Amino acid sequence: MPSRPIVLVVAPADEVLRGYCLDSVAVAYDIVLITGTAPTWERRCIRDVEIADPADEQALLAAGRALAARHTLDGVVTWSEWDLVNVARLAEHLGLRTNTQQVMRHCRNKAAQRALFARHRVPSAKAMTAHTLLEAALAAETIGYPVVLKPAAYAASIGVSRVTRSEELPGAFDFAQAGAELSRESAAVLVEEYLHGPEISVECVTHRGTTRAVAVTRKTLGPAPYFEEIAHSVDANDPLLVQVGPVAVSAVRALGLTDGIQHVEMRLTDAGPRLVEVNARIAGDLIGQLVHLATGVDLPRAAADIACGTAPDLTRTRRTAAGIRLLYPEVSGTLTARHLSEGFAAHTPWLRQVHWLREVGDTVTLPPAGSMYSARVGFFTVTGTSTRQVEQRTRLVLDQLTLTTTPPPQRSHLPEAGTRA
């Protein structure tokens, strides 16, 4: 049998939310892997592996050279937001197809994105960077409340909150700065205009400088002032694609991206679609899987094809809809109950999966003290014929779910018995 092309995958992430990506690529490619820990579930998909921290540039380059010495590599790909710049550097080092390091740095920096959007006349939000609370206050007054504060170079909605008046600014700045300090690229805080309207994303595929918008993802956000994403749905027949697709394509072009998958976030305002940010990788929260369930378009396979210089097949083979609901507790505390009514799943073939991320007895912590990594208890996915049916079925599942947390006891401000006030 003729040998298959070999693609290097960097940082495959966890099996629960990213395992489908590796499985998809493995259908058509032999995979060699660079990962920070010894592979476990990944072994079903891979041919070879090097253990190295992708955040360590020199270690990553050394691991890539070792694999290139043992195999003829056709491409390199990652779906890890945190490693986009280092993987671009690795691809350049190995002589493989990639976006430039500078382009990927812009994709990792929301302030740089805003500047490029303005230069290329892509509708976005007014924004200013701040390194101190005073700078943030001046920026907020210049832009006008309400504003959004966020780390200039981070992800996963960490450190992001809406501020409606000046009194809220110090807490929001501390929240954003704590997230910014986790970034490898920038410790700055971005103060930007709040865009009123529903939030969506457009999933795009770019090959040799030509971008195609393949699907729209409609989003549901958790309670303000935070921007936790609690649900996504994709409908192959969504009429929004015609309206927002060209805006997403213009945003990808403004950043100079020539190849890969993009997750383009925007808001539908009264003035039309306006850009939030472009993420130069497959979206998280199983959105790539939702796109495949709804349209038949395989984004992980497309990412590998593009990395190896092959035109991706974006033919739609389905015309349905799919959604995911991410389960958050109402309050922080100890998880005391979490289950789906017995027998419900057996009679609902459209309920694709239910997965729990936390066990009873675990502590779950909502923002601002926590983030999606500490707050999410689980998720489920459903399919349907339309967005409306996906929403109806999501509500049916929620009615059959029990999710209970017990908050920690409030500390009394009264002196204990036998002590003096």
Long-range contacts (C-beta under 8 A, 24 or more apart in sequence): 3-30, 4-28, 4-29, 4-30, 5-29, 5-30, 5-74, 5-75, 5-308, 6-30, 6-31, 6-32, 6-47, 6-71, 6-72, 6-73, 6-74, 7-31, 7-32, 7-73, 7-74, 7-75, 7-76, 7-77, 7-304, 7-307, 7-308, 8-32, 8-33, 8-34, 8-64, 8-67, 8-73, 8-75, 8-76, 8-77, 8-94, 8-96, 9-33, 9-34, 9-46, 9-76, 9-77, 9-78, 10-34, 10-35, 10-54, 10-60, 10-76, 10-77, 10-78, 10-80, 10-83, 10-86, 10-87, 10-90, 11-35, 11-36, 11-54, 11-78, 11-79, 11-80, 11-82, 11-83, 11-87, 12-42, 13-79, 13-80, 15-41, 15-42, 16-355, 16-357, 17-284, 17-285, 17-286, 18-79, 20-286, 20-288, 20-289, 20-300, 21-79, 21-282, 21-288, 21-300, 21-303, 22-46, 22-300, 24-292, 24-298, 24-300, 24-301, 25-77, 25-300, 25-301, 25-303, 25-304, 27-301, 28-301, 28-304, 28-305, 29-74, 29-304, 29-308, 30-71, 32-67, 32-70, 32-71, 32-73, 34-60, 34-63, 34-64, 34-67, 47-71, 54-78, 54-80, 54-82, 54-83, 54-86, 54-87, 55-82, 55-83, 55-86, 55-184, 57-86, 57-89, 60-86, 60-87, 60-89, 60-90, 61-89, 61-90, 61-93, 64-90, 64-93, 64-94, 65-93, 65-94, 68-94, 74-307, 74-308, 74-309, 75-304, 75-306, 75-307, 75-308, 75-309, 76-307, 77-303, 77-304, 77-307, 78-281, 79-261, 79-281, 79-282, 79-300, 79-303, 80-281, 81-108, 81-155, 81-156, 81-279, 81-281, 81-284, 82-155, 82-184, 84-108, 84-280, 84-281, 85-184, 85-185, 91-307, 96-307, 97-259, 97-306, 97-307, 97-308, 97-309, 98-259, 98-307, 99-256, 99-257, 99-258, 99-259, 99-260, 99-280, 100-256, 103-255, 103-256, 103-257, 103-258, 103-280, 104-280, 105-185, 106-255, 106-256, 107-255, 107-257, 107-278, 107-279, 107-280, 108-153, 108-185, 109-152, 109-153, 109-185, 109-186, 110-150, 110-152, 110-153, 110-190, 110-277, 111-152, 111-153, 111-186, 111-188, 111-190, 113-255, 113-275, 113-277, 113-278, 114-190, 114-192, 116-254, 116-255, 116-256, 117-251, 117-254, 117-275, 119-254, 120-250, 120-253, 120-254, 122-247, 122-250, 122-251, 122-254, 122-275, 123-247, 123-271, 123-272, 123-273, 123-274, 123-275, 124-274, 124-275, 124-276, 125-192, 125-193, 125-194, 125-195, 125-274, 125-275, 125-276, 126-192, 126-193, 127-190, 127-191, 127-192, 127-193, 128-190, 128-191, 128-192, 129-188, 129-189, 129-190, 129-191, 130-173, 130-188, 130-189, 130-190, 130-191, 131-187, 131-188, 131-189, 133-169, 133-170, 133-173, 136-169, 136-173, 136-189, 136-191, 137-166, 137-169, 139-191, 140-166, 140-169, 140-191, 141-166, 143-191, 143-192, 143-193, 144-193, 146-194, 147-191, 147-192, 147-193, 147-194, 148-190, 148-191, 148-192, 148-193, 148-194, 148-227, 149-173, 149-175, 149-176, 149-189, 149-190, 149-191, 150-176, 150-179, 150-189, 150-190, 150-192, 151-176, 151-177, 151-179, 151-180, 151-182, 151-183, 151-186, 151-188, 151-189, 151-190, 152-180, 152-183, 152-186, 152-188, 152-189, 152-190, 153-180, 153-183, 153-184, 153-185, 153-186, 153-188, 154-179, 154-180, 154-182, 154-183, 155-279, 156-284, 156-371, 156-372, 156-373, 157-226, 157-227, 157-228, 157-229, 157-371, 157-372, 158-182, 158-371, 158-372, 160-226, 160-227, 161-225, 161-226, 161-227, 161-367, 161-368, 162-194, 162-224, 162-225, 162-226, 162-227, 163-225, 164-225, 168-225, 171-368, 172-225, 175-367, 175-368, 195-267, 195-269, 195-274, 195-276, 196-267, 196-269, 196-270, 197-267, 197-268, 197-269, 197-270, 198-267, 198-268, 199-265, 199-266, 199-267, 199-268, 199-276, 200-240, 200-244, 200-265, 200-266, 200-267, 200-268, 201-263, 201-264, 201-265, 201-266, 201-283, 201-287, 202-241, 202-244, 202-245, 202-247, 202-248, 202-264, 202-266, 203-234, 203-261, 203-262, 203-263, 203-264, 203-283, 203-287, 203-288, 203-291, 203-299, 204-248, 204-249, 204-252, 204-261, 204-262, 204-263, 204-264, 205-260, 205-261, 205-262, 205-297, 205-299, 205-302, 205-306, 205-312, 205-314, 206-252, 206-257, 206-258, 206-259, 206-260, 206-261, 206-262, 206-306, 207-259, 207-306, 207-311, 207-312, 208-258, 208-259, 209-258, 209-259, 211-248, 211-249, 211-252, 211-253, 211-257, 211-262, 212-249, 212-314, 213-241, 213-244, 213-245, 213-246, 213-248, 213-249, 213-264, 214-291, 214-295, 214-297, 214-299, 214-314, 215-241, 215-291, 215-294, 215-295, 215-297, 216-240, 216-241, 216-244, 216-245, 217-283, 217-287, 217-290, 217-291, 218-387, 222-328, 226-367, 226-368, 228-328, 228-367, 228-372, 228-375, 229-285, 229-326, 229-372, 230-325, 230-326, 230-328, 231-323, 231-324, 231-325, 231-326, 231-394, 232-285, 232-286, 232-287, 232-290, 232-323, 232-324, 233-290, 233-321, 233-322, 233-323, 233-324, 233-387, 233-390, 233-391, 234-287, 234-290, 234-291, 234-293, 234-294, 234-295, 234-321, 234-322, 234-323, 235-294, 235-320, 235-321, 235-386, 235-387, 235-390, 236-294, 236-295, 236-316, 236-318, 236-319, 236-320, 236-321, 237-319, 237-321, 237-386, 238-387, 240-268, 243-273, 244-268, 244-273, 247-272, 247-273, 247-275, 251-275, 251-278, 252-278, 255-280, 259-306, 259-307, 260-303, 260-306, 260-307, 261-288, 261-299, 261-302, 261-303, 261-306, 263-287, 285-324, 285-326, 285-379, 286-324, 286-379, 286-381, 287-324, 289-322, 289-381, 290-322, 290-323, 290-324, 290-381, 293-318, 293-320, 293-322, 293-352, 293-381, 293-383, 294-318, 294-320, 294-321, 294-322, 294-383, 295-319, 320-383, 320-384, 320-385, 321-383, 321-384, 321-385, 321-386, 321-387, 321-389, 321-390, 322-352, 322-381, 322-382, 322-383, 322-384, 322-390, 323-381, 323-382, 323-383, 323-384, 323-387, 323-390, 323-391, 323-393, 323-394, 324-379, 324-380, 324-381, 325-379, 325-380, 325-381, 325-382, 325-394, 325-397, 325-398, 326-372, 326-376, 326-378, 326-379, 327-376, 327-377, 327-378, 327-379, 327-380, 327-401, 327-403, 328-366, 328-375, 328-376, 328-377, 329-364, 329-366, 329-375, 329-377, 329-403, 329-404, 329-405, 330-405, 331-366, 331-405, 331-407, 332-363, 332-364, 332-365, 332-366, 332-369, 332-370, 332-375, 332-405, 332-407, 332-408, 333-363, 333-364, 333-405, 333-406, 333-407, 333-408, 334-361, 334-362, 334-363, 334-364, 334-405, 334-406, 334-408, 335-359, 335-360, 335-361, 335-362, 335-363, 335-364, 335-377, 335-404, 335-405, 336-360, 336-404, 336-405, 336-406, 337-402, 337-403, 337-404, 338-377, 338-378, 338-401, 338-402, 338-403, 338-404, 339-401, 339-402, 340-397, 340-400, 340-401, 340-402, 341-400, 341-401, 341-402, 344-397, 344-400, 348-393, 348-396, 348-397, 350-382, 350-383, 350-384, 350-393, 351-380, 351-381, 351-382, 351-393, 351-397, 352-380, 352-381, 352-382, 352-383, 353-380, 353-381, 354-378, 354-379, 354-380, 354-397, 355-379, 355-380, 364-405, 377-403
